[in-house]
Amino acid sequence: MERVFSRLPEDWTVKMERQQGEKWSVLMERPDGMLHQETADSLIEALEEVWRALR
């Protein structure tokens, strides 16, 4: 997870959440307004998928 966070630009928005018994949901938004959301069993998996989609 540290590897993914170290690559994120400081001006990107990142929201992570998980409801009890649910999968992790991660939403990222770039400063240009482009955003993407992924849901996965693990937080790192969701973070990596969103990062790949937006970079």
Contact map, one row per residue, 1 for C-alpha under 8 A:
1111100000000000000000000000000000000000000100100000000
1111110000000000000000000000000000000000000000000000000
1111111000000000000000000000000000000000000000000000000
1111111100000000000000000000000000000000000000110010000
1111111100000000000000000000000000000000000000000000000
0111111100000000000000000000000000000000000000000000000
0011111110000000000000000000000000000000000000000000000
0001111111010000000000000000000000000000000000000000000
0000001111110000000000000000000000000000000000000000000
0000000111110000000000000000000000000000000000000000000
0000000011111000000000000000011000000000000000000000000
0000000111111100000000000001111000000000000000000000000
0000000000111110000000000011110000000000000000000000000
0000000000011111000000000111100000000000000000000000000
0000000000001111100000000111000000000000000000000000000
0000000000000111110000011110000000000000001000000000000
0000000000000011111000011100000000000000000000000000000
0000000000000001111111111000000000000000000000000000000
0000000000000000111111110000000000000000000000000000000
0000000000000000011111000000000000000000000000000000000
0000000000000000011111100000000000000000000000000000000
0000000000000000011111110000000000000000000000000000000
0000000000000000011011111000000000000011110000000000000
0000000000000001111001111100000000000011111001000000000
0000000000000001110000111110000000001111001001000000000
0000000000000111100000011111000000001110001001100100000
0000000000001111000000001111100000111100000000000100000
0000000000011110000000000111110000111000000000000110000
0000000000011100000000000011111011110000000000000000000
0000000000111000000000000001111111100000000000000000010
0000000000110000000000000000111111000000000000000000000
0000000000000000000000000000011111000000000000000000000
0000000000000000000000000000111111100000000000000000000
0000000000000000000000000000111111110000000000000000010
0000000000000000000000000011110011111000000000000000010
0000000000000000000000000011100001111100000000000100110
0000000000000000000000001111000000111110000000000100000
0000000000000000000000001110000000011111000001101100000
0000000000000000000000111100000000001111100001000000000
0000000000000000000000111000000000000111111011000000000
0000000000000000000000110000000000000011111011000000000
0000000000000000000000110000000000000001111111000000000
0000000000000001000000011100000000000001111111100000000
1000000000000000000000000000000000000000011111110000000
0000000000000000000000000000000000000001111111111000000
0000000000000000000000011100000000000111111111111100000
1001000000000000000000000100000000000100001111111110000
0001000000000000000000000000000000000000000111111111000
0000000000000000000000000000000000000100000011111111100
0000000000000000000000000111000000011100000001111111110
0001000000000000000000000001000000000000000000111111111
0000000000000000000000000000000000000000000000011111111
0000000000000000000000000000000000010000000000001111111
0000000000000000000000000000010001110000000000000111111
0000000000000000000000000000000000000000000000000011111
